Amino acid sequence: MKTLIALLALAAVSPAFANADLATKKNCLACHATDKKLVGPSYKDVAAKYAGQKDAVAKLAEKIQKGGVGAWGQIPMPANQVTPDEAKQLATWVLTIK
């Protein structure tokens, strides 16, 4: 029974770890942190800004891929070398951070 509970717990958190791993792999954490501003906004702040917006995943995925400036100040976010699927995974993950 303990093994089953451990496996279920791992399955429940694995997507979060997988996306945190992707953020690390793609060097997102050089400019962003979960709960504090670095060069760019914290993931908590991004999630709060886009909360409730139906097209939030698409908007963020596009920003991740193409970069941008002006939404959070004048420091530009460069385009990232991610696939559309990776950008969507990252955006979905960021939006879950509270």
KEKE-3310 file (N, C-alpha, C; in steps of 0.2 Angstrom, whole numbers, plus 5000, padded with zeros to 4 digits):
npx = (5004:5010:5019:5011:5004:5015:5019:5008:5008:5021:5017:5008:5015:5025:5023:5025:5038:5044:5042:5049:5061:5063:5062:5074:5083:5082:5087:5079:5078:5089:5085:5072:5063:5054:5047:5052:5057:5070:5080:5069:5051:5044:5038:5027:5021:5019:5009:4999:4996:4991:4980:4965:4963:4958:4966:4978:4989:4992:4996:5007:5016:5019:5026:5037:5043:5045:5050:5050:5046:5041:5029:5033:5041:5055:5066:5071:5065:5073:5070:5067:5075:5065:5054:5037:5029:5037:5036:5023:5022:5030:5023:5011:5015:5020:5009:5003:5009:5008)
npy = (4994:5006:5008:5010:5022:5030:5030:5036:5048:5053:5052:5063:5074:5074:5080:5094:5094:5090:5101:5111:5106:5107:5121:5124:5117:5125:5137:5146:5150:5158:5171:5172:5168:5158:5164:5177:5193:5193:5196:5196:5196:5187:5170:5168:5181:5182:5172:5177:5189:5184:5176:5168:5172:5166:5164:5163:5153:5152:5166:5167:5157:5161:5173:5167:5160:5170:5181:5198:5215:5227:5223:5220:5231:5239:5231:5219:5203:5190:5180:5163:5147:5136:5123:5124:5115:5114:5127:5129:5119:5125:5137:5133:5127:5138:5146:5138:5141:5147)
npz = (5000:5004:4994:4983:4986:4986:4973:4967:4972:4967:4953:4953:4955:4946:4933:4936:4941:4929:4921:4928:4926:4913:4912:4918:4910:4898:4902:4908:4921:4923:4922:4928:4943:4955:4965:4966:4959:4947:4934:4926:4929:4943:4942:4950:4949:4936:4933:4941:4935:4922:4926:4924:4911:4896:4885:4890:4890:4877:4874:4883:4878:4866:4869:4876:4865:4855:4862:4870:4874:4886:4893:4906:4909:4903:4900:4889:4885:4878:4863:4865:4862:4860:4856:4849:4857:4868:4873:4875:4886:4896:4898:4902:4914:4921:4923:4933:4945:4961)
capx = (5000:5014:5022:5005:5004:5021:5019:5003:5011:5025:5013:5004:5020:5030:5023:5028:5045:5046:5042:5054:5067:5063:5064:5081:5087:5081:5090:5074:5079:5094:5081:5066:5062:5047:5044:5055:5060:5077:5080:5062:5046:5043:5033:5020:5018:5016:5003:4994:4994:4987:4975:4958:4963:4957:4971:4985:4994:4995:5000:5014:5020:5022:5031:5043:5046:5047:5053:5046:5048:5036:5024:5035:5046:5059:5071:5068:5066:5075:5067:5070:5076:5061:5049:5030:5026:5040:5034:5016:5023:5032:5018:5006:5018:5021:5002:5000:5012:5004)
capy = (5000:5012:5009:5013:5029:5034:5030:5040:5055:5054:5054:5069:5080:5073:5086:5100:5093:5089:5107:5114:5103:5110:5128:5124:5115:5130:5142:5151:5152:5163:5178:5171:5164:5156:5169:5184:5196:5193:5201:5197:5195:5180:5166:5169:5187:5181:5168:5181:5194:5181:5172:5169:5174:5160:5163:5165:5149:5154:5172:5166:5152:5165:5177:5162:5158:5176:5186:5204:5220:5232:5220:5221:5236:5240:5226:5214:5196:5187:5174:5157:5141:5131:5121:5126:5111:5116:5134:5127:5116:5130:5142:5130:5126:5145:5147:5134:5143:5152)
capz = (5000:5004:4987:4978:4988:4984:4966:4965:4974:4962:4947:4954:4955:4940:4928:4939:4941:4922:4918:4931:4923:4906:4913:4920:4904:4893:4905:4910:4928:4924:4923:4932:4949:4956:4970:4967:4953:4945:4928:4924:4934:4946:4939:4953:4947:4929:4934:4944:4929:4917:4929:4922:4904:4892:4880:4893:4888:4870:4874:4886:4874:4860:4872:4877:4859:4852:4867:4870:4879:4888:4897:4913:4909:4897:4899:4884:4886:4871:4861:4867:4858:4862:4851:4851:4862:4874:4875:4878:4892:4900:4899:4906:4921:4924:4926:4939:4951:4965)
cpx = (5004:5017:5017:5004:5010:5021:5013:5005:5016:5022:5010:5009:5025:5029:5026:5035:5048:5047:5047:5061:5068:5065:5072:5085:5087:5084:5085:5075:5085:5091:5075:5067:5055:5043:5047:5057:5067:5078:5073:5057:5046:5038:5026:5017:5015:5010:4998:4991:4989:4981:4968:4957:4963:4963:4978:4990:4997:4999:5007:5018:5023:5027:5038:5046:5049:5051:5048:5049:5041:5030:5026:5041:5050:5065:5068:5069:5067:5071:5071:5070:5072:5056:5042:5028:5030:5038:5027:5017:5025:5027:5013:5008:5018:5014:4999:5004:5009:5008)
cpy = (5006:5013:5012:5020:5033:5035:5035:5048:5057:5056:5061:5075:5079:5078:5092:5100:5093:5096:5112:5112:5106:5117:5128:5122:5121:5137:5148:5154:5156:5170:5177:5166:5163:5162:5176:5186:5195:5198:5202:5195:5188:5176:5167:5176:5186:5177:5172:5186:5190:5176:5173:5171:5167:5159:5164:5160:5151:5160:5171:5162:5156:5170:5173:5161:5165:5181:5192:5209:5224:5229:5221:5226:5236:5235:5220:5207:5193:5181:5168:5151:5136:5129:5124:5122:5113:5122:5133:5124:5121:5135:5139:5129:5133:5147:5144:5137:5148:5155)
cpz = (5000:4997:4982:4980:4986:4976:4963:4967:4969:4955:4947:4953:4949:4935:4930:4939:4933:4919:4921:4928:4916:4907:4914:4913:4898:4896:4907:4917:4929:4925:4927:4938:4951:4960:4971:4960:4953:4940:4926:4930:4937:4942:4943:4951:4940:4929:4937:4939:4924:4920:4926:4914:4900:4887:4883:4891:4881:4870:4877:4881:4868:4863:4873:4871:4855:4856:4866:4874:4880:4893:4905:4914:4903:4896:4895:4886:4879:4869:4863:4862:4860:4856:4853:4857:4869:4877:4878:4885:4897:4902:4904:4914:4924:4927:4932:4946:4955:4971)
residu = (MET:LYS:THR:LEU:ILE:ALA:LEU:LEU:ALA:LEU:ALA:ALA:VAL:SER:PRO:ALA:PHE:ALA:ASN:ALA:ASP:LEU:ALA:THR:LYS:LYS:ASN:CYS:LEU:ALA:CYS:HIS:ALA:THR:ASP:LYS:LYS:LEU:VAL:GLY:PRO:SER:TYR:LYS:ASP:VAL:ALA:ALA:LYS:TYR:ALA:GLY:GLN:LYS:ASP:ALA:VAL:ALA:LYS:LEU:ALA:GLU:LYS:ILE:GLN:LYS:GLY:GLY:VAL:GLY:ALA:TRP:GLY:GLN:ILE:PRO:MET:PRO:ALA:ASN:GLN:VAL:THR:PRO:ASP:GLU:ALA:LYS:GLN:LEU:ALA:THR:TRP:VAL:LEU:THR:ILE:LYS)
# end
